[in-house]
Amino acid sequence: MAIENPIPADQTSIPAENERPLTEAASKLVLASIGGVALAQDAVEGMLKKMVERGEKSQKQARLRMDKLRAKGPKFSRSGVRDLTGSVRDAAELPSKADIQGLHDQIAALSAKVDQLTKEKAESAIPTPPKPSSKP
């Protein structure tokens, strides 16, 4: 009894490399993955280059703006800011800290006077008891 081979005779030989569809698909998948990584790397490098250029441009613009501000306006030091704040307060006719303290002192003095006058009025309003008469 002979064992019959279920595979036809023309398919028993090993196919050539280009005839292996699974191997070919896997090879293409690996190459596509490598290509995808290379494209992503190129995109990241391009984006990074654009970001660096934009950062340099923004920095130059900021320096130009600061130079213009320094040339035009008062110096932005603490005293310059204080002077600018004082000018704005004067223009808006807002009271200064010293003005507010002066008003506070005046209110305290007036409150003391009101308290004193109230006390004096209360004392003068107390009736004095009548003196007993000496007539029998």
C-alpha positions in Angstrom: 0.0 0.0 0.0 1.5 3.3 -1.1 0.7 6.6 0.5 -0.8 9.0 -1.8 0.5 12.6 -1.7 -2.5 15.0 -1.5 -0.4 18.0 -2.8 -0.2 18.0 -6.6 3.3 17.5 -8.1 3.6 21.0 -9.5 3.3 22.6 -6.0 5.8 20.3 -4.2 8.8 22.4 -5.1 9.8 25.4 -3.0 8.7 28.6 -4.7 11.2 31.3 -5.6 11.6 34.4 -3.3 9.4 36.6 -5.5 6.7 33.9 -5.5 6.2 34.0 -1.7 3.3 36.4 -1.2 3.4 36.3 2.7 7.2 37.0 2.7 6.8 39.8 0.2 4.0 41.4 2.2 6.0 41.2 5.4 9.0 42.7 3.7 6.9 45.6 2.3 5.4 46.1 5.8 8.9 46.4 7.3 10.1 48.8 4.6 6.9 50.9 5.0 7.6 51.1 8.8 11.1 52.2 8.2 9.9 54.8 5.7 7.3 56.0 8.1 9.9 56.5 10.8 12.1 58.4 8.4 9.2 60.6 7.3 8.2 61.3 10.8 11.8 62.2 11.7 12.0 64.6 8.7 8.7 66.2 9.8 9.9 66.6 13.4 13.2 68.2 12.2 11.3 70.6 9.9 8.9 71.5 12.7 11.7 72.1 15.2 13.6 74.2 12.6 10.4 76.4 12.1 9.9 76.7 15.9 13.5 77.9 16.4 13.2 80.4 13.6 9.9 81.7 15.0 11.4 81.9 18.5 14.3 84.0 17.2 12.0 86.2 15.2 9.8 86.8 18.3 12.8 87.6 20.4 14.1 90.1 17.9 10.6 91.7 17.8 10.4 91.9 21.6 13.8 93.6 21.8 12.8 96.1 19.2 9.6 96.9 21.2 11.6 97.4 24.4 14.1 99.7 22.6 11.2 101.8 21.3 9.6 102.0 24.7 12.8 103.0 26.3 13.4 105.7 23.7 9.8 107.1 23.8 8.7 107.0 27.4 10.1 107.5 30.8 12.5 105.0 32.2 10.7 102.0 33.6 12.5 102.0 36.9 10.8 102.1 40.3 11.1 105.9 40.5 9.8 106.2 36.9 6.8 104.0 37.7 6.2 106.0 40.9 6.3 109.3 38.9 4.0 107.9 36.2 1.6 106.7 38.9 1.7 110.1 40.6 1.0 111.8 37.2 -2.0 109.5 36.6 -3.3 110.1 40.1 -3.0 113.9 39.8 -4.7 113.8 36.4 -7.6 111.8 37.8 -7.6 114.0 41.0 -7.3 111.0 43.3 -6.1 111.5 46.9 -2.6 110.5 47.8 -1.7 108.3 50.8 -0.7 111.5 52.8 -4.0 113.1 51.9 -5.9 110.1 53.2 -3.8 110.1 56.4 -4.5 113.8 57.0 -8.2 113.3 56.6 -8.0 110.4 59.1 -6.3 112.6 61.6 -8.8 115.3 61.2 -11.7 112.8 61.7 -10.0 111.6 64.9 -9.7 115.1 66.2 -13.3 116.0 65.4 -14.5 112.8 67.0 -12.7 113.7 70.2 -14.3 117.2 70.2 -17.8 115.7 69.6 -17.2 113.3 72.5 -16.1 116.2 74.8 -19.1 118.4 73.9 -21.5 115.5 74.4 -20.0 114.9 77.8 -20.3 118.6 78.8 -23.9 118.8 77.6 -24.8 115.7 79.6 -23.2 117.2 82.7 -25.0 120.5 82.3 -28.4 118.8 81.8 -28.3 117.0 85.2 -30.6 119.0 87.4 -29.3 120.1 90.7 -31.4 119.1 93.7 -33.4 122.0 95.2 -32.2 123.4 98.5 -34.5 122.9 101.4 -36.2 126.0 102.4 -35.7 127.3 105.9 -39.3 128.5 106.3 -41.3 126.5 108.8 
